[in-house]
């Protein structure tokens, strides 16, 4: 969810104004995804690298997210959306925010219409290292390590591989996001800044994805001689 700072700068506003405006986009996209029948939605909210931002901005984000979680928890439950948080390990996360995350996870735990994963204090490399350490601690012989067994040690192993990644604002970087799971994802880079991104933009990205021919390293039947 990229472009909050630039959105604010274009309006001669502080960066915090961009983060505040982004809350509406989050809800709009969640509703659009649910209405479109998307069963798994992940939002990259805060990376392991985002701790490098100025302390006052980080503090603002922590409080903003806490207010948003409390405000929208009833809506998420009513919509049948299961919420969980990928990351949330850094000791600098305020205990009250970590508790709000845990409370929302419990509140929506039985919901299954859609699973919303919020990547917060998330880093794809860290997840891969943690999975490797888990295998080693479990004494798994090297010859028994497969892609399937490795993936089983990642956080939320029931999460399917990512089909589509949307990065707003036109930036074209992975930025350490779910590195294992995006191996064969399709990518779309809309130029719209995140605070201006709305349901029609999201649906346009889904349409773009639907037009793609996913080959996963192979070739279409018409090119390999298959009937």
C-alpha positions as CSV (number, residue, x, y, z in Angstrom):
1,X,0.0,0.0,0.0
2,X,2.4,2.7,-1.3
3,X,2.2,6.4,-1.9
4,X,0.9,7.9,1.4
5,X,3.8,10.2,1.8
6,X,3.7,11.5,-1.8
7,X,0.0,12.0,-1.6
8,X,0.5,14.3,1.4
9,X,3.5,16.1,-0.2
10,X,1.4,16.9,-3.3
11,X,-1.0,18.7,-1.0
12,X,1.7,20.4,1.2
13,X,0.5,18.3,4.1
14,X,2.5,16.3,6.7
15,X,3.2,12.6,5.9
16,X,0.8,11.7,8.7
17,X,-2.1,13.2,6.7
18,X,-1.4,10.6,4.0
19,X,-1.5,7.8,6.5
20,X,-4.7,9.0,7.9
21,X,-6.3,9.3,4.4
22,X,-5.2,5.7,3.7
23,X,-7.6,4.3,6.2
24,X,-10.6,4.8,3.9
25,X,-8.8,3.0,1.1
26,X,-8.1,0.0,3.3
27,X,-11.8,-0.4,4.1
28,X,-12.8,0.3,0.5
29,X,-10.5,-2.4,-0.9
30,X,-11.5,-4.9,1.7
31,X,-15.2,-4.4,0.8
32,X,-14.4,-4.6,-2.9
33,X,-12.4,-7.8,-2.5
34,X,-15.2,-9.4,-0.5
35,X,-17.9,-8.4,-2.9
36,X,-15.7,-9.8,-5.8
37,X,-15.5,-13.1,-4.2
38,X,-11.8,-12.9,-3.2
39,X,-11.2,-15.4,-0.4
40,X,-7.7,-14.4,0.6
41,X,-6.5,-10.8,0.8
42,X,-3.2,-9.6,2.3
43,X,-2.3,-6.0,3.0
44,X,1.3,-5.0,3.5
45,X,0.9,-2.4,6.3
46,X,4.3,-2.1,8.0
47,X,7.6,-3.8,7.1
48,X,10.6,-4.8,9.2
49,X,12.4,-1.9,7.4
50,X,9.8,0.7,8.3
51,X,11.2,0.9,11.8
52,X,13.9,3.1,10.2
53,X,11.4,5.9,9.7
54,X,11.4,8.9,12.1
55,X,10.2,8.0,15.6
56,X,7.3,10.4,15.5
57,X,6.0,8.9,12.3
58,X,6.2,5.4,13.6
59,X,4.4,6.4,16.8
60,X,1.7,8.0,14.8
61,X,1.3,4.9,12.7
62,X,1.0,2.7,15.8
63,X,-1.7,4.8,17.2
64,X,-3.5,5.2,13.9
65,X,-3.6,1.4,13.4
66,X,-4.8,0.8,16.9
67,X,-7.7,3.2,16.5
68,X,-8.5,1.6,13.1
69,X,-8.5,-1.9,14.5
70,X,-10.9,-1.0,17.3
71,X,-13.1,1.1,15.0
72,X,-13.6,-1.5,12.3
73,X,-13.5,-4.7,14.3
74,X,-17.4,-5.0,14.4
75,X,-17.6,-4.5,10.6
76,X,-15.0,-7.1,9.9
77,X,-16.8,-9.6,12.1
78,X,-20.2,-8.8,10.6
79,X,-18.8,-9.3,7.1
80,X,-17.5,-12.8,7.9
81,X,-13.8,-11.8,7.5
82,X,-11.2,-13.7,9.5
83,X,-8.3,-11.4,10.4
84,X,-4.8,-12.3,11.3
85,X,-1.5,-10.6,11.5
86,X,1.7,-11.6,9.8
87,X,4.8,-10.5,11.7
88,X,4.1,-8.6,15.0
89,X,7.2,-9.7,16.7
90,X,9.2,-6.5,17.2
91,X,9.6,-5.5,20.9
92,X,8.9,-1.9,20.0
93,X,5.3,-2.7,19.0
94,X,3.2,-1.2,21.8
95,X,1.8,-3.9,24.0
96,X,-1.7,-2.4,23.8
97,X,-1.5,-2.6,20.0
98,X,-0.3,-6.2,20.1
99,X,-3.3,-7.0,22.4
100,X,-5.7,-5.3,20.0
101,X,-4.3,-7.5,17.2
102,X,-4.8,-10.6,19.3
103,X,-8.3,-9.5,20.3
104,X,-9.3,-9.0,16.6
105,X,-7.8,-12.4,15.7
106,X,-9.9,-14.1,18.4
107,X,-13.1,-12.1,17.6
108,X,-13.0,-13.1,13.9
109,X,-11.5,-16.5,14.3
110,X,-14.5,-18.5,13.3
111,X,-15.2,-16.4,10.1
112,X,-14.4,-17.9,6.8
113,X,-16.0,-15.8,4.0
114,X,-12.6,-14.2,3.5
115,X,-9.3,-14.3,5.2
116,X,-7.6,-10.9,5.7
117,X,-3.9,-11.1,6.5
118,X,-2.3,-7.8,7.6
119,X,1.4,-7.9,7.2
120,X,2.7,-5.8,10.1
121,X,6.3,-5.8,11.1
122,X,6.7,-8.3,8.3
123,X,9.8,-9.3,6.4
124,X,9.9,-12.1,3.8
125,X,13.6,-12.8,4.5
126,X,13.0,-13.1,8.2
127,X,10.2,-15.6,7.6
128,X,12.4,-17.7,5.4
129,X,15.2,-17.7,8.0
130,X,12.8,-18.6,10.8
131,X,11.5,-21.5,8.8
132,X,15.0,-22.8,8.2
133,X,15.8,-22.5,11.9
134,X,12.6,-24.4,12.7
135,X,13.6,-27.2,10.4
136,X,17.0,-27.4,12.0
137,X,15.7,-27.4,15.5
138,X,13.3,-30.2,14.5
139,X,16.2,-32.3,13.4
140,X,14.9,-32.7,9.9
141,X,17.6,-34.4,7.7
142,X,18.7,-32.3,4.8
143,X,17.6,-34.9,2.3
144,X,14.1,-34.7,3.7
145,X,13.7,-31.0,3.2
146,X,11.4,-30.3,0.3
147,X,9.6,-27.2,-0.9
148,X,6.4,-28.6,0.8
149,X,8.1,-29.3,4.1
150,X,9.8,-25.9,4.1
151,X,6.6,-24.1,3.3
152,X,5.0,-25.9,6.2
153,X,7.3,-24.1,8.6
154,X,6.4,-20.6,7.3
155,X,3.9,-18.5,9.2
156,X,0.3,-19.4,8.3
157,X,1.2,-22.4,6.1
158,X,-2.5,-22.8,5.1
159,X,-2.2,-19.5,3.1
160,X,-2.2,-20.3,-0.6
161,X,0.6,-19.0,-2.9
162,X,-0.1,-15.4,-3.9
163,X,-1.8,-15.1,-7.3
164,X,-1.7,-11.3,-7.7
165,X,0.3,-8.6,-6.2
166,X,-0.9,-5.0,-6.6
167,X,1.6,-2.3,-5.7
168,X,0.1,1.2,-5.9
169,X,1.9,4.5,-6.8
170,X,3.7,2.9,-9.7
171,X,6.7,1.7,-7.7
172,X,8.0,-1.6,-9.0
173,X,9.7,-3.4,-6.1
174,X,9.0,-6.4,-4.0
175,X,10.2,-4.7,-0.8
176,X,10.6,-8.0,1.1
177,X,7.0,-9.0,0.9
178,X,6.1,-12.7,1.3
179,X,9.1,-13.7,-0.8
180,X,8.4,-17.4,-0.8
181,X,4.7,-17.1,-1.5
182,X,5.0,-14.6,-4.5
183,X,7.3,-16.9,-6.5
184,X,4.8,-17.1,-9.4
185,X,2.5,-14.2,-8.6
186,X,1.3,-11.8,-11.3
187,X,2.2,-8.2,-10.7
188,X,0.2,-5.0,-11.4
189,X,1.6,-1.5,-10.8
190,X,-1.2,1.0,-10.9
191,X,0.1,4.6,-10.9
192,X,-2.5,5.7,-8.4
193,X,-1.3,6.7,-4.9
194,X,-2.7,4.5,-2.2
195,X,-5.0,7.2,-0.5
196,X,-6.7,7.7,-3.9
197,X,-7.0,4.0,-4.7
198,X,-10.6,2.8,-4.7
199,X,-12.8,-0.1,-5.5
200,X,-12.9,0.6,-9.3
201,X,-9.0,0.6,-9.4
202,X,-9.0,-2.7,-7.5
203,X,-11.5,-4.3,-9.9
204,X,-9.4,-3.1,-12.8
205,X,-6.4,-4.8,-11.4
206,X,-8.4,-8.0,-11.0
207,X,-9.5,-7.7,-14.7
208,X,-5.9,-7.2,-15.7
209,X,-5.0,-10.4,-13.8
210,X,-7.8,-12.3,-15.5
211,X,-6.4,-11.4,-18.9
212,X,-3.0,-12.9,-18.1
213,X,-2.0,-16.3,-19.3
214,X,-0.4,-18.1,-16.3
215,X,2.2,-20.6,-17.5
216,X,4.2,-21.3,-14.4
217,X,7.3,-21.8,-16.5
218,X,5.7,-24.0,-19.1
219,X,4.2,-23.2,-22.5
220,X,0.6,-23.0,-23.6
221,X,-0.8,-26.2,-25.2
222,X,-1.0,-24.6,-28.6
223,X,2.8,-24.2,-28.6
224,X,3.8,-27.6,-27.2
225,X,1.9,-29.7,-29.6
226,X,-0.8,-30.8,-27.2
227,X,-4.3,-31.2,-28.6
